[in-house]
Amino acid sequence: MILGWTRFKNQKMADYEKIVDYFVAEKVPKLVNGKYISVRRYPAPEVLLGRPARIIRTIENLEQRHRLSAFTLTFTEADISIRDFNAGDSEAREKVHRILDLALAVAFPGVPIEKRPAILVSTHTHTSRLELNFAIPRCVIRPDGSVRAFNPSPPGRRATELWRAFVDTINMNYGFDDPGALERMRLIKLPDAVLKEIAEARRNNQLSRFEPLAAFVQAAEVRAGILLAKPGIPKRDVLLEGLRPLAEQHDLTFETATANGTTFRFRNGETQRSVTIRGPLMTDQFDQLFQRFNSNGRERKIQLAKAPDKLEELWLSVAREMPARHGFEAPEKFYELSEFLEAMPRPRPTVFRRKTHGLRPIVGLLHRLVTQQLMRGLVARLVTALPKNIFAEPRKKLEALNARYAKNHNPESEQGHPGSDRVQQAGGGVDPVSPSPLGHRKRPWGGRATGPDDRGSRRDLAADRESRECDGRRDRIVSKGRAETRCARAGNHRSDGVGSRAPETLELNELDERIKALLARLGVSQRGGDEQIEDALEPAEIVVSEKNDDILPDGP
């Protein structure tokens, strides 16, 4: 993990609003090859603390010139996985919140939480690494309610060492990648603006104008390794002299060398500018770097081990000045650091409880999968593959039977009881049945009354039930023989009704003849065999009286 501070050029309100919007906006303009392009961040930034509008209002109400401090904590993928963090992993989230709390405690030593201003913390994960962005207004609220200026990182050696000890403490405690380790140290550093433009151009599949600078840095580190491997103690001037031909190959012209960096003149097409390159190989840290290589990093390991104690010491030295400066009570201990160093809580184990139904839900799921998904298409293909006329003849015969029964039970075309086999003439009837509809006379308290008309109807009902049972059994096709129906054995069938049947089994042609004869008795026109059957299938004639539902126990 590394820490980087944002530098404001003009210290104007527009600059503060721009940086706040940059921390939380999903779409931002980026400078690539001298032109601004619109970049959509995916995943979008996540706000962990605060509200942007409240930060802006707080900054607007401040009267001093420097009103905002901003810094960014950058983690490698090995430190915190962005996939786990965005997925809500409890361990990754707990680490981030602990780091956040410790960073705010270091920014406000000895200042109670309720006396701090509104703070904004957001994340950036679209760069394939986690970044924590902090926007902190430079003020505190004193115990008397007044607002006074406060700088989280004032100039001076103590503040620099305080924040360095903060970074070392986090890297040591969680085992993050140490930027001060020899294997991870950047020996030659380009300006941050150049690095950001190169990275943004690569993410948008473009070639940056500063690509020659990136190539020079890689080649210079290889050349420096060769020079340092030679016997004797190297000097910075000797190293720069050896890198000068390599710089000219990458359109760089040497200008000046200072204690804080080496300046080159960069030319690439229309781009011409001075670039100051820093890093241990380009600054006065060259001699210290050579000593660290000889010690094999032992000093760095000792420094990391002492980082928590050094952080607490520096923090308490600043916090003890708060009573005199702002009237806050001096803390006795760095409690936030103690909480940070505590062991991480173990995540709760995932418990898989067995359901009471055992494998029944799985069996039901497999059943639905086979019957509804797999077999549906198979059955449809099998049905569509059958010939269209395979059921034509049986269908005609079945429809003819249905039409005959509908014709026989149609009260509009017949006189008398709907369930009787005898047809009553229009002039009179043989059965003295009351013309009033059955089942509609009501008792005073509800229900249907019983009378002589009902008794007569019940006799006809019993006869009709026996007739219908005989009709259902005789329609079955069986082998030839002396098979007799129950009605034939009982001897109570009528020869002039529907229940009259021969004891022998009927063949299909014989069934057709009987159907034609019955249709002729019912008065259907004799226009031909096929036309006669088609007349029986007319929808207007296939009507069943609703009265049958009232008088028949088994329906129409």
C-alpha positions in Angstrom: 0.0 0.0 0.0 1.2 3.5 -0.8 -0.1 7.0 0.0 -0.2 10.0 -2.2 -1.4 13.6 -1.5 -3.2 15.8 -4.0 -1.7 19.1 -4.7 -4.0 22.1 -5.5 -2.6 24.8 -7.8 -4.9 27.7 -7.3 -6.7 26.8 -4.1 -10.0 28.0 -5.5 -13.5 26.7 -5.0 -13.7 25.3 -8.5 -10.6 23.1 -7.8 -12.2 21.8 -4.6 -15.5 21.0 -6.4 -13.6 19.3 -9.2 -11.7 17.0 -6.9 -14.8 16.0 -4.9 -16.7 15.3 -8.2 -13.6 13.3 -9.4 -13.8 11.1 -6.3 -17.5 10.1 -6.8 -18.4 10.6 -10.5 -19.0 7.6 -12.7 -18.1 9.5 -15.9 -15.0 11.8 -15.8 -12.9 13.6 -18.5 -9.4 12.2 -18.9 -6.4 13.9 -20.7 -5.0 11.5 -23.4 -2.5 12.8 -26.0 -3.4 16.4 -25.3 -7.2 15.9 -25.7 -9.9 15.2 -23.1 -11.9 12.0 -23.5 -15.0 10.9 -21.5 -14.2 7.8 -19.4 -16.9 5.7 -17.7 -15.7 4.0 -14.6 -16.8 0.4 -14.2 -17.4 -0.6 -11.5 -18.6 2.8 -10.4 -17.1 4.6 -7.4 -18.6 3.6 -4.0 -19.0 6.2 -1.2 -17.9 4.7 2.1 -18.3 7.8 4.3 -19.9 11.2 3.9 -21.9 13.0 1.3 -20.4 15.1 -1.5 -22.9 18.0 -1.2 -22.2 18.3 2.5 -18.5 18.5 1.9 -19.0 21.2 -0.6 -21.1 23.3 1.8 -18.5 22.8 4.5 -15.7 24.1 2.3 -17.8 27.1 1.1 -18.3 28.2 4.7 -14.6 28.2 5.5 -12.8 31.5 5.3 -9.1 30.5 5.1 -7.2 30.1 1.8 -6.3 26.4 2.1 -9.7 24.7 2.8 -9.3 21.1 1.7 -6.8 18.3 2.0 -7.1 15.1 -0.2 -5.0 12.0 -0.4 -5.4 8.5 -1.8 -4.4 5.1 -0.5 -3.6 2.6 -3.3 -3.6 -1.2 -2.7 -2.3 -3.9 -5.0 -4.4 -6.8 -6.0 -2.3 -9.0 -3.7 -3.2 -6.6 -0.8 -7.0 -6.5 -1.2 -8.8 -8.3 -4.1 -11.2 -5.9 -5.8 -13.3 -8.9 -6.8 -13.7 -9.9 -3.1 -14.2 -6.3 -2.0 -16.9 -5.5 -4.6 -18.6 -8.8 -3.8 -18.9 -7.8 -0.2 -16.4 -10.2 1.3 -16.5 -9.7 5.1 -12.7 -10.0 5.6 -11.8 -7.5 2.9 -14.5 -5.0 4.1 -13.3 -5.3 7.7 -9.7 -4.5 6.7 -10.8 -1.4 4.7 -12.9 -0.1 7.5 -10.1 -0.6 10.0 -7.7 1.3 7.8 -10.2 4.0 7.3 -10.7 4.6 11.0 -6.9 4.6 11.6 -6.3 7.1 8.8 -8.9 9.5 10.2 -7.3 9.2 13.7 -3.9 10.0 12.2 -5.4 13.0 10.4 -7.0 14.4 13.6 -4.7 13.5 16.5 -6.5 14.1 19.8 -9.7 15.5 18.1 -12.9 13.8 19.2 -15.0 12.4 16.4 -17.9 14.7 17.0 -15.6 17.7 16.6 -14.3 16.7 13.2 -15.8 18.2 10.0 -17.8 16.3 7.4 -15.4 13.9 5.6 -15.8 12.1 2.3 -14.3 8.7 1.6 -14.8 6.9 -1.7 -13.4 3.9 -3.6 -12.1 3.4 -7.2 -11.8 -0.1 -8.5 -12.0 0.5 -12.3 -8.2 0.6 -12.4 -7.9 -3.1 -11.5 -6.8 -2.1 -8.0 -8.4 -0.7 -4.9 -8.0 3.0 -4.2 -9.4 4.8 -1.1 -9.9 8.5 -1.7 -10.1 10.9 1.3 -11.4 14.5 1.1 -10.9 16.3 4.4 -11.9 19.9 5.0 -9.2 21.7 6.9 -11.0 22.7 10.1 -12.1 21.5 13.5 -14.9 22.5 15.8 -13.6 23.7 19.2 -15.4 23.0 22.5 -16.8 26.5 22.5 -18.4 25.9 19.0 -16.1 28.0 17.0 -14.5 26.7 13.8 -10.8 26.9 13.4 -8.3 25.9 10.7 -6.6 22.6 11.0 -4.1 20.9 8.6 -4.0 17.1 8.7 -0.5 17.1 7.1 1.3 20.3 8.0 4.7 21.0 6.5 7.6 19.6 8.6 9.5 16.5 9.3 7.3 15.2 12.1 4.1 15.1 9.9 6.0 13.3 7.1 7.3 10.7 9.5 3.9 10.3 11.1 2.2 9.4 7.8 5.2 7.2 6.8 4.8 5.3 10.0 1.1 5.0 9.3 1.8 3.3 5.9 4.5 1.0 7.4 2.1 0.0 10.3 -0.6 -1.1 7.8 1.8 -3.0 5.6 3.4 -4.7 8.5 0.1 -5.7 10.2 -1.6 -7.1 7.2 1.4 -8.3 5.2 0.7 -5.9 2.3 3.3 -5.2 -0.4 5.9 -2.8 1.0 6.8 0.1 -1.3 10.0 0.5 0.6 11.2 -3.0 0.0 14.1 -3.4 -2.4 12.2 -5.8 -4.7 9.3 -3.4 -5.1 11.2 -0.1 -5.0 10.8 2.1 -8.1 14.4 3.2 -8.8 13.3 5.7 -11.5 10.0 7.5 -11.1 8.1 9.5 -13.8 5.8 12.4 -12.8 2.4 11.2 -11.6 0.6 13.1 -14.4 2.7 11.3 -17.0 2.0 7.9 -15.4 -1.7 8.5 -15.2 -2.0 9.6 -18.8 0.0 6.5 -20.0 -2.3 4.2 -17.9 -5.5 5.9 -19.1 -4.4 5.6 -22.8 -3.6 1.9 -22.4 -7.0 1.3 -20.8 -8.7 2.9 -23.8 -6.5 1.0 -26.3 -4.6 4.1 -27.4 -0.9 4.9 -27.7 0.2 7.7 -25.4 2.6 10.4 -26.4 4.6 9.6 -23.3 5.3 6.0 -24.2 9.0 6.8 -25.1 9.4 7.9 -21.5 8.0 4.6 -20.1 10.4 2.7 -22.4 13.3 4.8 -21.2 12.6 4.0 -17.6 12.6 0.3 -18.2 15.8 0.4 -20.2 17.5 2.7 -17.7 16.7 0.3 -14.8 18.3 -2.5 -16.7 21.4 -0.4 -17.6 21.7 0.8 -13.9 21.7 -2.8 -12.7 24.6 -3.6 -15.0 26.6 -0.6 -13.8 25.9 -1.4 -10.1 27.1 -4.9 -10.6 30.6 -3.8 -11.4 33.2 -3.8 -8.5 33.7 -0.6 -6.6 31.4 2.0 -5.2 29.5 3.7 -8.0 28.7 7.4 -8.1 25.6 9.2 -9.3 27.5 11.3 -11.8 29.0 8.1 -13.3 25.6 6.6 -13.6 24.0 9.6 -15.3 26.9 9.7 -17.7 26.3 6.1 -18.6 22.6 6.7 -19.1 23.0 9.8 -21.4 23.3 7.8 -24.7 20.3 5.8 -23.8 18.3 8.9 -23.1 19.1 10.3 -26.5 17.8 7.2 -28.1 14.4 7.9 -26.5 14.2 11.6 -27.5 15.5 12.9 -24.2 18.1 15.6 -23.7 19.9 16.0 -20.4 19.4 19.5 -18.8 20.1 19.6 -15.0 20.7 17.3 -12.0 19.5 18.4 -8.5 19.1 16.8 -5.2 15.4 16.1 -5.8 15.7 14.8 -9.3 17.1 14.9 -12.8 15.5 17.0 -15.5 15.4 16.0 -19.2 14.0 17.8 -22.3 11.4 15.5 -23.9 10.5 15.8 -27.6 7.9 13.7 -29.4 6.2 15.3 -32.4 4.4 18.4 -31.2 5.0 17.6 -27.6 8.0 19.3 -26.1 8.4 19.8 -22.4 10.8 19.4 -19.5 10.3 16.3 -17.4 11.8 15.8 -14.0 12.5 12.2 -13.2 12.9 11.2 -9.6 13.7 8.0 -7.7 16.8 6.8 -5.8 18.8 6.6 -9.1 18.0 10.1 -10.1 18.3 11.9 -6.7 20.8 12.3 -3.9 19.4 9.0 -2.3 21.8 7.1 -4.6 24.4 6.5 -1.9 21.8 5.4 0.7 20.4 3.0 -1.9 23.8 1.4 -2.4 24.1 0.9 1.3 20.7 -0.7 1.5 21.6 -3.2 -1.2 24.6 -4.2 0.7 22.6 -4.7 3.9 20.1 -7.0 2.0 17.1 -5.1 3.5 17.8 -5.8 7.1 17.3 -2.2 8.1 13.9 -2.1 6.4 12.7 -5.1 8.2 13.7 -3.6 11.5 12.0 -0.3 10.5 8.7 -2.2 9.8 8.8 -4.0 13.1 9.1 -0.7 15.0 6.5 1.1 12.9 3.5 0.7 15.4 5.6 2.1 18.3 6.9 5.0 16.2 3.4 5.8 15.0 2.0 5.9 18.6 4.9 8.0 19.8 4.5 10.6 17.0 0.7 10.6 17.3 0.8 11.3 21.1 3.3 14.1 20.6 0.9 15.9 18.3 -2.2 15.0 20.4 -0.7 16.5 23.5 -0.6 19.9 21.8 -4.3 19.9 21.2 -5.3 21.4 24.7 -3.2 24.5 24.1 -4.1 24.9 20.4 -7.8 24.0 20.4 -8.9 23.2 23.9 -9.3 19.5 23.6 -8.3 17.1 26.3 -5.1 15.3 25.8 -5.6 11.5 25.3 -3.8 9.0 27.5 -3.4 6.4 24.8 -3.7 5.9 21.0 -6.9 3.7 21.4 -7.6 3.6 17.6 -4.2 2.0 17.0 -4.9 -0.6 19.7 -8.2 -1.5 18.0 -6.4 -1.7 14.7 -3.8 -4.1 15.9 -6.3 -6.5 17.4 -6.8 -9.8 15.6 -9.3 -9.9 12.8 -12.6 -11.6 13.8 -13.1 -15.0 12.2 -15.9 -15.1 9.6 -18.9 -17.0 10.6 -18.9 -20.5 9.1 -21.6 -21.2 6.5 -24.0 -23.8 7.9 -25.9 -26.0 5.5 -29.1 -27.2 7.2 -30.7 -30.4 6.0 -34.3 -30.0 5.0 -37.0 -32.2 6.6 -38.0 -33.6 3.2 -34.6 -35.0 2.4 -34.1 -35.5 -1.3 -37.7 -34.7 -2.2 -37.1 -31.2 -3.5 -34.3 -32.4 -5.7 -36.4 -35.2 -7.1 -39.2 -32.8 -7.8 -36.8 -30.5 -9.6 -35.5 -33.3 -11.7 -39.1 -34.4 -12.5 -40.0 -30.9 -13.7 -36.8 -30.7 -15.7 -37.5 -34.0 -17.5 -41.3 -33.6 -18.0 -41.5 -29.9 -18.7 -38.3 -29.2 -20.5 -36.7 -32.3 -22.0 -39.8 -34.4 -22.9 -41.9 -31.4 -24.1 -39.9 -31.1 -27.4 -39.7 -34.9 -27.8 -43.5 -35.4 -27.5 -44.2 -32.5 -29.8 -41.9 -34.0 -32.5 -43.5 -37.4 -32.1 -47.0 -36.0 -32.5 -46.2 -33.8 -35.5 -44.5 -36.8 -37.2 -47.8 -38.8 -37.2 -50.0 -38.9 -40.3 -52.8 -36.4 -40.3 -55.5 -38.9 -41.3 -54.6 -41.6 -38.8 -57.5 -40.8 -36.5 -59.9 -39.6 -39.2 -62.3 -42.6 -39.4 -62.5 -43.2 -35.6 -63.1 -39.5 -35.1 -66.0 -39.5 -37.5 -67.6 -42.4 -35.7 -67.2 -40.9 -32.2 -68.6 -37.6 -33.3 -71.5 -39.4 -34.8 -72.2 -41.1 -31.5 -72.0 -37.8 -29.6 -74.3 -36.2 -32.1 -76.9 -39.0 -31.7 -77.0 -38.7 -28.0 -77.3 -34.9 -28.2 -80.1 -35.3 -30.7 -81.9 -37.8 -28.4 -81.6 -35.5 -25.4 -82.5 -32.3 -27.1 -85.7 -31.0 -25.5 -86.5 -28.7 -28.4 -86.8 -31.5 -30.9 -88.5 -34.0 -28.6 -91.6 -34.1 -26.5 -91.8 -35.7 -23.1 -89.2 -36.4 -20.5 -85.7 -35.6 -21.8 -84.2 -38.8 -20.4 -86.9 -41.1 -21.8 -86.4 -43.3 -25.0 -90.1 -42.9 -26.0 -90.9 -40.0 -28.2 -94.1 -38.2 -27.3 -96.3 -36.9 -30.1 -97.4 -33.3 -30.2 -101.1 -34.1 -29.8 -100.8 -35.8 -26.5 -98.7 -38.2 -24.5 -98.9 -41.5 -22.9 -97.2 -40.5 -19.7 -99.2 -38.1 -17.5 -96.3 -36.0 -16.5 -96.8 -32.5 -15.3 -95.6 -29.9 -17.8 -94.0 -27.8 -15.1 -90.3 -27.9 -15.0 -88.8 -30.2 -12.5 -86.6 -29.1 -9.6 -87.8 -25.5 -9.5 -90.5 -25.7 -6.9 -89.2 -24.3 -3.6 -90.0 -25.0 0.0 -90.9 -21.9 2.2 -87.5 -22.3 4.0 -85.6 -23.2 0.8 -84.8 -26.3 -1.1 -86.9 -28.4 -3.5 -90.2 -29.9 -2.5 -91.1 -33.5 -3.2 -94.4 -34.3 -4.9 -96.2 -36.8 -7.3 -94.5 -35.3 -10.3 -91.1 -36.1 -8.8 -92.1 -39.6 -8.1 -93.0 -40.2 -11.7 -89.8 -38.5 -12.8 -87.8 -40.7 -10.5 -89.3 -43.9 -12.2 -88.2 -42.5 -15.5 -84.8 -41.6 -14.1 -84.2 -45.2 -12.9 -85.1 -46.6 -16.3 -82.9 -44.1 -18.1 -79.9 -44.9 -15.8 -80.2 -48.6 -16.7 -80.5 -47.7 -20.3 -77.4 -45.5 -20.2 -75.3 -48.1 -18.5 -76.3 -50.6 -21.2 -75.3 -48.1 -23.9 -71.9 -47.6 -22.4 -71.1 -51.2 -22.2 -72.4 -52.2 -25.6 -70.2 -49.6 -27.4 -67.1 -51.5 -26.4 -65.6 -53.7 -29.2 -64.9 -57.2 -28.0 -64.1 -60.5 -29.8 -66.9 -62.4 -31.5 -68.8 -64.7 -29.3 -71.8 -65.1 -27.1 -71.0 -62.0 -24.9 -74.1 -60.7 -23.3 -74.7 -57.4 -21.5 -76.2 -57.2 -18.1 -79.4 -55.9 -19.6 -79.6 -58.9 -22.0 -79.1 -61.3 -19.2 -81.7 -59.6 -17.0 -84.2 -59.6 -19.8 -85.5 -56.1 -19.0 -84.3 -54.3 -22.2 -86.9 -52.7 -24.5 -86.9 -53.6 -28.2 -88.0 -50.2 -29.3 -85.6 -48.1 -27.3 -82.0 -47.2 -27.2 -81.3 -50.0 -24.7 -82.3 -52.8 -27.3 -79.2 -54.6 -28.3 -78.4 -58.0 -29.9 -76.4 -60.4 -27.8 -73.7 -60.7 -30.5 -70.9 -58.2 -30.7 -71.4 -55.4 -33.2 -69.0 -54.9 -36.1 -68.1 -51.4 -37.4 -70.3 -51.7 -40.5 -73.2 -53.0 -38.5 -72.7 -50.0 -36.1 -72.9 -47.7 -39.1 -76.2 -49.2 -40.3 -77.7 -48.8 -36.8 -76.6 -45.2 -36.6 -78.2 -44.5 -40.0 -81.4 -46.2 -39.0 -81.5 -44.2 -35.8 -80.9 -40.9 -37.6 -83.7 -41.8 -40.0 -86.1 -42.4 -37.1 -85.2 -39.0 -35.6 -86.1 -37.3 -38.8 -82.7 -36.4 -40.2 -82.6 -35.9 -44.0 -81.3 -38.8 -46.0 -79.0 -37.0 -48.4 -76.2 -39.6 -48.4 -74.1 -41.5 -45.9 -71.4 -38.9 -45.6 -73.7 -35.9 -45.8 -76.0 -37.5 -43.1 -73.1 -37.8 -40.7 -71.9 -34.3 -41.4 -75.5 -33.0 -40.7 -75.3 -34.7 -37.3 -72.1 -32.8 -36.5 -73.6 -29.4 -36.9 -72.9 -27.3 -33.8 -76.4 -26.0 -33.6 -77.7 -29.5 -33.1 -75.2 -30.6 -30.5 -77.0 -29.1 -27.6 -77.5 -30.7 -24.2 -80.3 -29.4 -22.0 -79.2 -27.8 -18.7 -82.2 -29.5 -17.0 -80.4 -32.8 -17.1 -78.0 -31.5 -14.5 -80.9 -31.1 -12.1 -82.5 -34.5 -12.5 -79.6 -36.8 -13.4 -77.3 -37.8 -10.6 -74.3 -38.4 -12.9 -74.7 -35.3 -15.1 -76.0 -35.1 -18.7 
